[in-house]
Amino acid sequence: MDDSRVEPGRRPEGRPLRRQVLVAIVGVTALAIVLFALPLALSVQRLYRDETITELERDATRIAAVVPDDLAHKPRSVPRPEGLSPHLTVGVYGLTGSRLTGDGPSQSPLAVRGRDGRVHDRVEHDQIAVSAPVPSDEGVTAIVRVSAPYDLTTDRIERALLAMAGLAALIVGCAALLARYLARRLATPLERLTDAARRLGGGDFSVQTTRSGLREADEAGSALTTTARRLGAVLERERAFSADVSHQLRTPLTGLLLGLERALERPGADLRAAIGTAVERGRRIQRIIDELLDLARDTGPERRPLEVPALLEDVRLRWHGPLASRGRPLTIEREDPLPEARAAPAAVSQIMDVLVDNALVHGHGEVTVHAGDVGGSLAIDVTDEGAGIADDAPDVFARRRTHPAGAPGAGRGIGLALARSLAEAEGGRLVLRRARPPVFTLLLPATAAPADPPSQAPAS
């Protein structure tokens, strides 16, 4: 059993796309900030400390330049240079590290290190201190110590780090907003597709997806819309098939049953001939079913040149008997030469059956089938001598389930709609060329023009 299948009505497992996109973008942004911020914070801390030491070295060197050479032998106060920061602590120390004058700790290990004649720095007594030797002809006789509170440097570092943290928070916030926008941009088309798929599964074949600007989502939506239309068309054809079959089979099935009943009721009837006729009519019914199935499923034969004389002869053989039984003649007329038209014979045969059956059931008098050339197209007319179609009658080609009894055009709600759809599928048209008396015309585009002007050659 596959556990990955989602049961109907149950939400699938996993995190929503919106959350995944949001977490991914914000997480990557935060990781990038941390990776860049840590080295930058260390660099800022070192930079500010070096700047403080550099300033202290400059001040210590300035003070050492004005300290008297004999200060170690005659300790006295040293004037403080102008422009010196009030936060600085200045003191002069001897070579042993003892303070001679000024401010600062009484004993300074940093001052002892200044005996080598170089400048030194270190953190001492919570201050950043710098020692500079006092130059003289006798060598180093005293050391100047300058220090500043370490808190001043750490305050600068903390302010810089806070500014960096605020900038990082702003960047993460912008990334979150962008992530929400992108998550909505990506998730909305998928949510619409999901809703459309659910409606399609519920039987709504009119689903229409809107474009989102995302190529993949738009392609999926277009494919879903196309699939919905195809499924709707297939379902509509399957639903109409039963009605079409019943309409097309009504007349031949009635003829088959009447022939058998007449043979059974008539004494001395030739039962063998009646059975043969019934078998022939049964084969005709089977052929109609096969043709309708092929046409309904778009699996019919390819279009080929239409054999009009054979088609008209087939109409005469099938409909002469039913019409003659009601005392109505059937006339077949054909012009020569006829333009060549390409169509599926099964489709044209079904169209002719619908038109002649319509004339048989709803018309009166003689039924005429005429094939000719109209503007370079093959035209097959079917007419009778009945009252025709009333001006206020509904569209005779519209598919309708029921009709008022005795109404003009009653019974035409299925057959004529089927015939028109078959004609359009073959690239032709079925029109009501005249309402009274009715003339229905099947027009098929010609593939080759006739060589000579048409001449009237009726045949009955």
N, C-alpha and C positions, 0 to 999 in steps of 0.2 A: 504494500500500500504506500502510495506517495504522500508523505506528510506535507510536502510543499504546496499542495493544492489548497486553495482558500475556499472554505465552505460558504455558500450563499448566505448573506446577512451577517457574516462575521468579518470584522475588520482585520485586514492582513497585519501580520507582525512586522516590526521594524519601525525605525524612526521616520517621521515625515521629512520630505525633501527640504522644506523651508528651514527646519531646525538643523539639518545636516549642513546645508550651505552656510547658515549663520555661524554655526560652531566652527566650521572649517576656515572660513575667511577670518573671523575674529581670532581664532587660535593661531593661524599662520602669522597674522599681523602682530599679535602679542609676542610670539616667539621671536620674530624678526627684531622687534624693539628690544627685547631682553638681550639678544645676542649682540646687538650694536650698543646698547646702553651700558652694559657692564664694563667693557673696555673704555668706553667714553667717560664713564664716571671715574675710573681709575686715572685716566689721563687728566681730567679736570682737577682731581685732588692733587696730583703731582704738579700740575701747572701752577695752581695757586700757591702751593708750598714753595716752589722754586721762585715764583715772583716775589714772595715775602722775603726769602733768603737773599735774593739779589738786591732788593731795596735795603735790607739790613747791612749787607756787605758794602754797599755804596756809602751808607751813613757812617759805618764804622771806619771806613777808609778816610772819609772827610774829617772825622774827629781825630783820628790818629795823626793826621797831618798837622794839626794845630796843638797837639799835646807837647809841652816842653820836654827836652831831653833829660833834664835832671829831676823830673818829677819823682823818680824812684828814690832819690836821695833827699829831696825836699818836697814831701807831699803837700799839696795845696789844691784848692778847687780849680776846676777847669771850666771856663765859660761854655755854655751850651750854644752851639751854632744856631743861627736863625733858620727858620723854615723846617725845623725838625719836628716830626709828629709828636704831639703831647703824650701818645701812648707808649713811646719808646723809653726804655730804661737804659741809662748810659753810666758806665763805671770804668775806672782805670785800675788794673790789677798788676801786681808784681809778678815776677817769674815763678814764684812759689804758689800762685793762685790766690794770694790774699788781696783783698780790695784795698787800694791806696786812697782813692777818692771817688766821689760820685755815688750812684745808687746801684743796688743789686745785692746778690747774696755775698756774705762775708768771705766765702771761699768758693771758687769756681774751678772745677776740673777742666772746663773748656778753655779757661785762660791759660792753664798750665800747658795745654797743647799748642798754644800760640808761640811758645819759645822757639819753634823751628822756623819762624819768620814767614809762615803762610797763614792764610785765612781759613778758619774752621767754623763749622756750624753744627748744632745739635739741639734737641729739645731738652731743656734744663729747667727744673722747677716750674713745669707747666707753661713754659715760654719757649719761643723759638729764639735762640741766641746765636750770635756771630762774634767771633773774636778776630781782631786784626792787630798785628804787631806795630809798635811805635818805632819808626826808623830813627837811627842815630849813628854817629860815627863809631861808637863803641859796640854797635850791634843792637840786638833787641834788649831794651831796658825795661819796657812796660808793655802791657797788652790792653787794648781797648775792647770792652765787652758791650755790645748793644743787643738788646732783646725786646721782643714785643709779645703781648699775650697770645697764646696759641688759639684762644677762643675766637680772635678776630679772623684768623685764617679758616677755622672750621665753620664759622658763620658764613663766610663767603662760599665755601664748598657746599654747605647745606642749602643756601639760597639757589646756587646753580643746579644742585640735584633736584630741588623742588620744582624749579622751572622745567627741567628735563622731564620730571614725572608728570607735570601738568601738560606738557606737549605730548608726551606718550599717551596720556589719557584722552587728549583731544583726537589724536590719530586713531586710537582704538574706537572712540565714539564714531568718528567718520567711517571707519571700516565697518562698524556694526550697522550704520545707516545704509551704506552701500550694500552690505550683505543682505539686509532685509529687502532692499529694492531688487537685487539680483534673484534672491530666493522667490520673491513674489513673481518676478518676470519669468522664472523658469517653472515654478509650480502651477501658476494659473493656467497655462495652456494644457498641462497634464491633467489638472482637475477638470477642465472643460471636456477634454477627451474622455475622461472617466465617466463624467455625467452623460456625454453623448453615447458612449458604449452601453451604459446602463439603459438609456432610453431605447437604443436600438435593440437590446436584448428583451425589452418589454414590448416590442412590436411597433415602435415608432420609427418608420423608415423615412421620415422627412427630416431627420437630424441634419443640421447644417452647422459646421464649425466655423468660427471666425478666425481671421488671420491674426497672428501674434507677432510677426516679425522674426520669429525663430524658424530657420529653414527646416530643421528636423521635425519640430512640432507641427509646422504647416503642412509638411509632406504627410505626416501621420494623419492629420485632420482631413486632408484631401483624400487620402486613401480610405479613411473611414466613411466619408461622405459618399465616395464612389461605391464602396461596398454596400452602404445602406440603400442607395438607389438601385443597384443591381439586385439586391435581395428583395426590395419592394417590387421591382418589375417581375422578378421570377415568381414571387408569391401572387402577384396580381394575375400573371398568366395562368398559374395553377388554379387560382380561384375561378377564373373565367373559363377554364377548360371544361369543367363539368357543364356549365351553361351552354357553351359552344357545341359540345358533343351532343347534348340533348336536343338542341335546335337542329343540328345537321342530320341527326339520326332519326328524327321524328317521321319524316316523309318516307324514307326507304324502309324503316321498320314497320310503319303502318301498311305499306304496300306488301311487305313480306307476310304479315299476319293476315291481311285481307285475302291474299292469294291462297294461303293454306286453308283458311276458313271456307272460301268459295269452293275449293276442290273437295273439302270434306262434306259440304252440304249438297253438292250437285251429284245426283246419281249417275253412275257411269263415267265419272270424270277420269281423265288420264292422270292418275296419281304420280306416275313416274315423271311426266312432264312438269307437274306442279312442284314435285320435290326438286327437280332440276332448276326450275325457276327460283325456288326458295334458296337453294344453294348459291345460285348466282347472285341473288340479292344479299345473302349473308356475306359473300365475299366482298360485295360492294360496301357493306357496312364495315367490315374489317378494314378495307382500304381507307375508308373515311377516318376511322379511328387512328390508323397509323399515320395518315397525313396530318391530322390535327395534332397528334403527339409530336411529330417532327417540327411542325410550325410553332407549337407552343414552347418547345425547348430549344428553338433555334438550331436544330440539327437536320434540317431539311436538305434536299439536294441543292447543288449549286445551280445558279441561273444558267440556262442554255437557250439557244434560239427556240422560240415558241412555234410549234407546229399548229397553226391556226386551223387548217382544214380538219386535222385529226381532233382538235379540241371541239370544233363545231359538230362533227359527227358524233363524238362522245355525248355532247349535250342532247343531240337528237335521239340517240339510242336510250338515254336514261329518262328523258322527260316526255317523249312522244306518247308513251303508254298512259302515265298519270293524267296528262292533259286530255288525251282522247277519251279516257273514261268519263270525263266530265263534259264531253262534247265540245271541247275547245281545240282548235288547230294550233300547230306549232310551225312557224315559218323560219327557215334559216337562210340568211342572205350573206353573200360575200363579194367584196370587190376584188378585182385583180388588176395589177399586182398589189399585194399588201406589203407595207413596210415591215422589216424584220425587227422583232423585239425580243429581248432576253428576259426570261422570268422563270420561276420555279413552276412547272406544270401543276403540281399539287395545289399551290396557292391559287392559281388562276382557275383551276377546276372547282375549288371550294367557293370562290367568288361567284362563278357562274351558277353553281347550285343554289347559293343564297338568293341571287337575283331572280332566277326562274321560279324557285319555290315561293318567293315573295309575290310574283305575278300570279302563280297558281292559287295561293291562299287568299290574297287580298285584291286581285284584279278580276277582270271579266274579259270575255271575248278572246280574240286571237292574240297569241303571244309571239312576238317577233324578236329574233336575235340577229343582229346585223353587225358585220365586221367590215371596217373600212379604214381609210387614211384621212386623218384630220390634222392638218398642219404638220405633216411629217411624223406624226405619232399614230400608233395603232389604237383604234377606238372600237370597242365592242359595246353596242347598244342593246338593251333589253327593255322592251316596251309591251304594253297590253292596251286594251280598249276600256279599261276601268275608269272610275270617277277621278282617280288620282289623289293627290295630297292637297288638303285644305290649306288656305293661306295662314290660318291661325293655328295650324298643327305644330306641335313641338318638333325639334330637330329630329329627322328620321334616322340620322346616323348616331345619335346619342345612345349610349348603353343604358337601358332601363330594365328594371326587373319585372314590373307589372304595368298593364295598360288598361284603361277603361274598356269594357266590352263594347264593340261596335264603333269605337272612336276611330277617326281617320288615322291611318298609320298604325293601328293596333297590331301588336305582334312584331313590329320592326325594331324593338329595342335591343335585341341580341344579334340577329343575323346580319343586319346592315352595318352595325358597329364592327362586327367581326370582319365583314367583307372590306370595309374601308381600311381597317388596320392591316389586313393582308395586302391590300393594294399599295399602301404606303410603304410597307416593308419591302415590296418588290420595286420600289422607286417610281411607282405610278400614282394615279389618283382615281377615286371613285366619286362621281358627282351626280347630283340630280339635275339633269340638263333641262328637263321640262316637268312641271308638276301635274298638268292635266292635258291629255292623258299622260301618265308617268313615263318618263324615259330616263333610265339609269345608264350612265356611260362609264365604262372602264377605260382609262387612258394609260397606255404604256409607252414610254419613250422609245423611239425607233433607234436602232443601231446602224441602219443603212437606208438611204432614201430609195424609193421605187424608181425603176428605170423608165417607165412609161406613165403617162397620165392615167389615173384610175378610170375604169369603165364599169358601168352597172351591170352585174351578172347575177341576178337573183336565182336562187335554187331552193326548192322546197322538198 
